[in-house]
Amino acid sequence: MPGRLILVRHGQTTWSRAGRHTGRTDLDLEEAGRRQADLLGRRLAGHEFSTVLVSPLRRAEQTCALAGFGARSVVCEDLREWDYGAYEGRTTEEIRSERPGWSIWRDGVADGETLAEVATRAARLVAAVRSPSSAGDTLAFGHAHILRVVGMCWTGLDPAQGAHFVLEAASISVLGYERDTPAVIRWNDTAGEPVS
């Protein structure tokens, strides 16, 4: 049976703290995010990962490096955050002032990626982790929305169900198997539990 997929959302940035949609804008971690990344390193220490993947965006790369995995990480374009197009940098409240009741999961974004496009990237990542040539657990550093879609693809749920699976900054989620059925083993864990 293939290994598990451990998802790590990057540490806090000024925009994530403010609830701004941060897709392709390449922000650094703020000091709180750097501390979170250090704690992530302690939680992940001692676990053997066969592969470490990281989004090409700085906030994920910095989290990966500060957690102690930068030297062995491989940049994975499929882990890039959703391209929010015209909604980049805007909060949900700001968008809803123009589009009442708006939900990214149902209504999408203007001039950016569709949910189907994001799901295609997520499914490609899941297929790579599950390939016969992949052995052991894979660690992936990414972003809230793309990682939520990855979780849906792992379990076979509709990608729009990601609306129900919140991911906070510097959280760890574990995707694995219950016998031979793909399953969520742990989700949005920020409590400091080590990965075992």
WOJO-V461569 format. One record per backbone hydrogen bond with DSSP energy under -1.0 kcal/mol. CO is the residue of the C=O (numbers start at 1). NH is the residue of the N-H. E is the energy in kcal/mol with one decimal. If there is no record, write none. Layout:
co-><CO & CO>
nh-><NH & NH>
e-><E & E>
//
This chain:
co-><4 & 5 & 6 & 7 & 8 & 10 & 12 & 13 & 14 & 15 & 21 & 25 & 30 & 31 & 32 & 33 & 34 & 35 & 36 & 37 & 38 & 39 & 40 & 41 & 43 & 44 & 51 & 52 & 53 & 54 & 57 & 58 & 59 & 60 & 61 & 62 & 63 & 64 & 65 & 70 & 74 & 76 & 77 & 83 & 84 & 85 & 87 & 90 & 91 & 92 & 93 & 95 & 95 & 99 & 103 & 104 & 110 & 114 & 115 & 116 & 117 & 118 & 119 & 120 & 121 & 122 & 123 & 124 & 125 & 126 & 131 & 137 & 137 & 138 & 139 & 140 & 141 & 142 & 143 & 144 & 145 & 146 & 147 & 148 & 149 & 150 & 151 & 152 & 152 & 158 & 159 & 160 & 161 & 162 & 168 & 171 & 172 & 173 & 174 & 174 & 175 & 176 & 178 & 181 & 183 & 186 & 189>
nh-><138 & 175 & 140 & 173 & 142 & 170 & 30 & 17 & 18 & 20 & 89 & 27 & 34 & 35 & 36 & 37 & 38 & 39 & 40 & 41 & 42 & 43 & 44 & 45 & 195 & 47 & 139 & 74 & 141 & 76 & 61 & 62 & 63 & 64 & 65 & 66 & 67 & 69 & 68 & 73 & 54 & 79 & 80 & 113 & 87 & 88 & 90 & 21 & 95 & 96 & 97 & 98 & 99 & 102 & 107 & 108 & 86 & 118 & 119 & 120 & 121 & 122 & 123 & 124 & 125 & 126 & 127 & 128 & 129 & 130 & 134 & 50 & 51 & 6 & 53 & 8 & 55 & 10 & 147 & 148 & 149 & 150 & 151 & 152 & 153 & 154 & 155 & 156 & 157 & 161 & 162 & 163 & 164 & 165 & 171 & 9 & 189 & 7 & 185 & 186 & 5 & 183 & 181 & 178 & 176 & 174 & 172>
e-><-2.7 & -2.8 & -3.0 & -2.5 & -2.7 & -2.0 & -2.2 & -2.2 & -1.3 & -2.6 & -3.5 & -1.3 & -2.0 & -2.1 & -2.2 & -2.1 & -1.9 & -2.1 & -2.4 & -2.0 & -1.5 & -2.0 & -2.2 & -1.3 & -2.1 & -1.6 & -2.7 & -2.4 & -2.5 & -2.9 & -2.3 & -3.4 & -1.4 & -2.6 & -2.6 & -2.9 & -1.8 & -2.6 & -1.4 & -1.1 & -2.0 & -2.0 & -1.9 & -2.4 & -2.5 & -1.7 & -2.1 & -2.5 & -2.1 & -2.8 & -1.1 & -1.3 & -2.4 & -2.0 & -3.6 & -1.1 & -3.2 & -2.0 & -2.8 & -1.8 & -1.6 & -2.4 & -2.8 & -1.8 & -1.9 & -2.4 & -2.5 & -1.9 & -2.2 & -2.0 & -2.0 & -2.2 & -1.2 & -3.4 & -3.3 & -2.8 & -2.0 & -2.0 & -2.4 & -1.9 & -2.1 & -2.4 & -2.2 & -1.6 & -2.5 & -2.6 & -1.7 & -1.1 & -1.7 & -2.4 & -2.0 & -1.6 & -2.3 & -1.8 & -1.2 & -1.9 & -2.5 & -2.9 & -2.6 & -1.7 & -2.6 & -2.6 & -1.8 & -2.7 & -2.5 & -2.1 & -1.8>
//
